Amino acid sequence: MLATGRPGAPAETTPRLPRRTLTRSALITTIFIVPALVVRIGGLHSDPVAALLIFGAAVVAASFLLAWAAEAAQIDVSGGFAIAVLALVAVLPEYAVDLYYAYVSGHNPDYTQYAAANMTGSNRLLMGLGWPVVVLVSILVARRAGAGKCAGLALEPANRVELGFLLIAGVVAFVIPATGQIHFALGLALLAWFGFYLYKVSHGDVEEPDLIGTAAALGELPDRSRRIAVIGLFVASGVVIVLCAKPFADNLVAAGTELGIDRFLLVQWLAPLASEAPEFIIATIFAARGKGTPAMATLISSKVNQWTLLIGSLPIAHVLGGGGFSLVLDSRQVEEVLLTAAQTMMGVALILALRFRRGAAWALLVLFIVQFPITSTSGRLVLCGIYAAVAVAGLIINRRYLAATVQAPFVGRAIRHSGHPHQQPETPGLSR
């Protein structure tokens, strides 16, 4: 549903500064997108490494276009469900590559490992890097602002709803390493849980968007121009993602072979980093502006999406690609999923009290970093044990909040977090 307008919107002219911002953003993204379109449409062939860079840059640029459009579109939509749909659209780029791998695995079993790699990488990257960075940046900003010694970041009571969804989905996900497969039935269950989450947040409280950068410049356009620009960005980004997802995914594998790099690791970390770059950058900018609480809330919401929608979609894509009803994992993939599930439980357990403390942020970040030199099964299992031990300790320490968190998805009231954080008071939500 379109709104009739917004207070303070320019009637006919666009301020010079927003126009410059839009022009600059358009030029930068065009520079990265055009080469990929020329190669793709022209049917040109190039070295896998060069092709990876070309198509990867286009995917990143398209992700920014989609993020800007989704943020600016909130000015013209009303209702929690519409905003929830926009938030869902904004995360599609990071799923495009993974769903392609899952689809191809239906008729080429070699691609099963890449579907699992991309899924585990995106999940661990978000919680192991995104969450801690936002907290640590928020603490640093508060100290520079003279807030004194800060122990961490305080979350909103409404965030317990999302933590509850993530906690329950995280427990259910242990079925995957236990059975060595992602079954179609489990996929449907996770999609149903995501559907309930979407329903819950769409009926929650909706806050007015606080736009920054290019999205803010779009918001300053006259109504008609803004709506045309937003629709154009949605279409353009969608076309680029559709055209570039497949060659990006294929060349990612081929580049690993040519460079002598473990293809599993390349797919696990490079693709998610490219697709999630806009979200990470926006969240970090908001944390740097003293709005760490809404930035953190947005990343928690993204984790819920990944742990439900992304995982649940993989076996369905596998079936559509000609595979059976189970996406069967080998021992390496089982270990990676177990590691990801253990990290998820640790992250949730440490913030059950709605306080994301500095020590918890450093623990997640350090454990994320130390995993890279670990290449053996025994090493990954030891790391799983460390995650599990910290998770158990967190659950014991925060046990009085456990029941409320489990009940929150059913009785709590959520806040719809859009593709970016919302306006909050200037005082950061920091705990001492």
N, C-alpha and C positions, 0 to 999 in steps of 0.2 A: 504494500500500500504506500503510495507516495504522500509525503507530507505537503502541506500547502506552501511551506517556506520555512525560513528560520530567522530569528531575530538578528537584525544588523546585517543581513545579506545585502551586498551591493546590488543596486537596481540595474545598472547598465554597464558600468565600467569595471575593469579589473585593476587593482592597484599594481603599480609597476613592479614592486618586489615579488609578489606571487607570480607574476608573469615571467619574471626572470628565472625564478625557481623552476617553474614548469618547463621553460625552454631548455634550461640546463639539464634537467632530468631526462627530458625527451632525447636530447642529443647524446647523452652518455649511454642510455639504454639502447638507442638505435645503433650506436657504434658496435655494441656487443651482439646485437640480434641479427643485423643484416648479413654478416659473413656466414652465419649458420644457415640462414634462409637461402642464400645463393648456392651454397654447397648442397643443401638438401633438395631444393627444387631443381637445380641444374643437374642433379645426379652425378656430381663430381666425386672423385675418390682421392683420398689423401692418407698420409701416414696416420695410424691409429692414435698416436700421441697428439698430433696436431688436431685431428678430428675431435679428440676428447676435450681439448682446450676450447675449440670453436663451439662445440655443442654445449659444453658445460657452462661457458660464459653466457650463452643464450638462455639456458635454463635459469641461471641466477638472475639475469636481467628480467626474464618473464615473471619470476617469483616476486621481484620488487614491483613490477607493474600490477600484478594481481593484489599484492598487499596494499598498495596505494589505493586501488579502486575499491577494495572491500572496506577500507577505513572511511574513505570519503562518502561511500554509498550510505553509510549510517545516518547521514544528515537527512536523507530522503526516504528512509524507511521507518515504519512505526511498528511497534510490537516486538516482544522478545523473540518470537519464532523467526521473524525475518532477519533479525540481527544474528541469531544462532546459525541460520543458513549461510549468511555472509561469512561468519567465522569458519564454517565448514569449507566453503569454497576457497578461502584463503590458504588452507593447509593442503589442498589437492596436489600442488607441485611436488611436495615431498613424498606423496604416495604414488605418483605416476610411474617412476622408475621401478619401484618395488612391485607394483601390480603387474608391470610388464614382465619382470623376471618370473613371477608366480605363474603368469599365463603361459609363457614359453615352457616352463617346467612341466606343463601338462603333456607336452609331446617331446620334450628334451630333458630327461632327468638331470643332466649336468647343471641345469639352471636352478635346481632346487636350492643348492647351497647359496646362490646369490640372493634369492628371495629371503632366506633366513638371515644372511649377512646384512643386507640392507635394513631389515626390520630391527635386528638387535643393535646395529650401529646407531640408527636414528634415535632409538629409545635411550641408549646409554649416553649418547652425546648430549641429549636434552637434559637429563638428570645429572650427569657427571660433570658437565661443563656449564650449561646454561643456568641451572639453578644456583650453583655456588658463585658464579661470576656476578649475578645480579645482587646476591646478598653481600658479597665482599665490596662491590662498588658502592652499594648503599651505605655500608658502614663507613667507608672512606669519605664519602661525601658528607655524611653527618658530622664526622670529626672535623673536617675542614670548615664546616659551618658553625663550629663551636658548640656542638651538642654534647660534648664531653665523651666519656668512655661509653661505647655502645657494645652490647653483647651480641646483638643480632637484629633480625628483622621480625616485626610483629605482623601476623596475618589477620585477616578479618574473620569474624565468626562464620560468615557465609562460606568461607573457603573450606570449612569442615565438610560441606556437601561433596565437593570435588574430591577431597581426601578420602571420603567414604567410598565413592565410586572407584577410585584408584586402588584402595585397599582391597576391596572385594574382587575386582578384576585381577589384581596381582596375585591373590591367593588362587583363584581359578586357573590362572595361567601356568601354575606349577604342574597342571595336567600334561602340558606339552612335553617337558623333559621326562616326566614319569612314564609317558606312553611312547615317546620317541616320534611323535607325529602331531600335526595340526589337523584335526579331523574336521570334516565339513560341519558336523553337529556342533562342535565347539565354536567354530566360526560363526554359526547362526546365533549361538548363545551370546557371544561377545557383541555381535551386531545388535541383538535385542537389548543388551545392557547399554550399549551406546545410544540406541533409540530412546531408552528410558531417560538417559542422561540428557539427551537433546530436549526431550519433553520437559524435564525438570527445570533446566536452565531457561527454556523458552517461556516458562510460567513464573520465573523469578523476577527479581527487581532489575530494571534496566536503567543504566546510567547514561548520561549524555556523553558522547565521545569527545575526547581531548586530542586533537590532531596535531601532528608535528611534520615539519619538512614539506615534502611534496604533497602529502595528503592534506595538510593544512592549506597549501596553495590551491589545491583543487576545491577545497571547501569555501574559499573566498570567491570563486567564480559565481557569476549570476546563475540562478537556478537552472535555466534551460541549457546554458553552456556546460555547467557542471554535470548535469545528467547525461548529456551527449558524450562528454569526455569520459565519464565513468563507464558507460556502456562500451565505448570504443576501447578502453583499456581492458575490460573483461574479454572482449572478443579477441583483441590482439594477443593478449597473454595466453588465452586458450589455444589459439592457432599455433603459436610458437611452441607451447608445451607439447601439443599433439604431434607436431612435426619433428621435434627434437628429442623427445623422451627415448624413443627406440634407438636412434643412432648414438645418443649419449650412453645408453646402457650397454649397447654392443661394443662400442669403442672403449668403454671402461674396462671390459674384460680383455679385449684385444691389446690394449695398452699395457695391462699388467703382464701379459705374455711377452711383449716386446721389451719391456723394461726389466724383466726378471723379478718383478715384485709379486708377492702373493696376491693373486686376483681376489681371493676371498677378503683379504684385508682392505684392498683398494675399493672394492664395492661396499664394504662395511662402513668405511669412514668418509671417503671422498664424496660420494653421491649425497649422503645425508647432510654433510657440511655445506654443499652447494645449495641444496634446496631449502635448508633452514636458516641460511645466512640472513635474510631479511628479518625474520622473527628475532634472532639473536641480537642483531644490531638495534632494532627498535626497542627491545626490552632493556638493553644496556644503556641506551640513550635516556630512557625514562628513569632508570636507576640513578644515572649521573645527574638528573635534574631533581633528585630528592623524592622520586615517586616509585620507590622500590617495591612497596607493598602491592600496588596494582600490576606492576611488571611481573612480580613473582606469581601472582594469581593467574596471569595469562599463561605463563609457562606451565603451571600445574594443570590448567585446563588443556593445554596442548598435550601433556603427558597422558591425560585421560583419553584423549582422542587417539593417540598412537597405540595405547595399550588395549584399546577396544576395537575401534574402527579399522585400524591398519592390520592388526593381527587377524581380526575376524574376516577381513576381505581376502586374505591370501588363499585359503583353501577354495573359495568360490572362484577366484581367478584361475586357480589350478584346474578346477573341473571344467571351466569354460574353455581352457586351452587343450582339452582332450584327456586330462588326467583322471585318476580315480578320486574317491571321496576322502582320501587321506594324503596330505602333503608329508611324505615320510622323510625324516631327518636322519643324517648319519651321526656318528658319535661326536664329531667336531661341532656340528650344528646344535646338538643336544646340550653340549657343554656351554655354548654361547648363549642359548636361551636360558639355561639355568643361571648363568652369571647375570644376565639381564634381569631375570625375575628376582634374584637375591638382592641386586642393587635397588630395584623398585621397592622391595619391602623395607630395606634399610632407610631409604629416603623418606618413606611415609612414616615409619616408626619414629624417626628423629624429630618430626614436626607435628606429631599428634597434639601437642599442647598449643599449637598455633604460634610457636616461637621458633624461628629458624636461626639458631645461634651460630656464631662465628666458627666454633669448633666443629659443628655439624657440616658447615659449608666446606671447611678445609678437609674434613674427612672424606667427603664425597669427591672433591677435586683431586686429592692425592691418590685415592684408590682408582680413580679414572685414569690418571696419568701412569701409574705403575703397571697397568695391565699391558701396555704396549710391548715391553721387552719380554713378556711372558708368552712363550710359544708352545709349552708342553701341556699335556692333559693334567698332570699332577699340579702344575703351577696354577692353571685355571681353577682346579678344584679347591686348592688352598685359598685362592682369592674368593671363591664362592663361600668358603667357610668363614672367612673374615667378614664378608658382607652379612652373612647369616648371624654371626655372633653379635655384631653391632646392632643388627635389627632386633634380636632377642633382648639385648640390653635396653634398647630404646623402648620396646614394648613393655618391659618390666617397669622402667622409670616412668613412663607415661601411661601406665595401665588404667588409671582412673579416667582417661579420655577415650579409651578404646571402644567402650560400649556406645558412647555418644557418636563416635565417628562411624561405626557400623550402621547405626540407626539413621544417620544424617541424610543419606540418599532418599529415604522414605518419608521422613518427617521434617527435615530441614528445609530452609528456603535459600535458594541460590541467587547469585548475581550473575547476569549475563556478561561474560568477559568477551569483548570483541577481538578483532585481529590485532589490537594493540591495547595498552592499558588505558583506563579511564581517568578522568579528572579526579584528583584527590586534594585534600588540604595540603598546603605547602609544607607543613611539618611532617617529616618522614615517619612512618610507623615503625620506630625502632624500639627494641627492648634493651633493658639495661641489666 
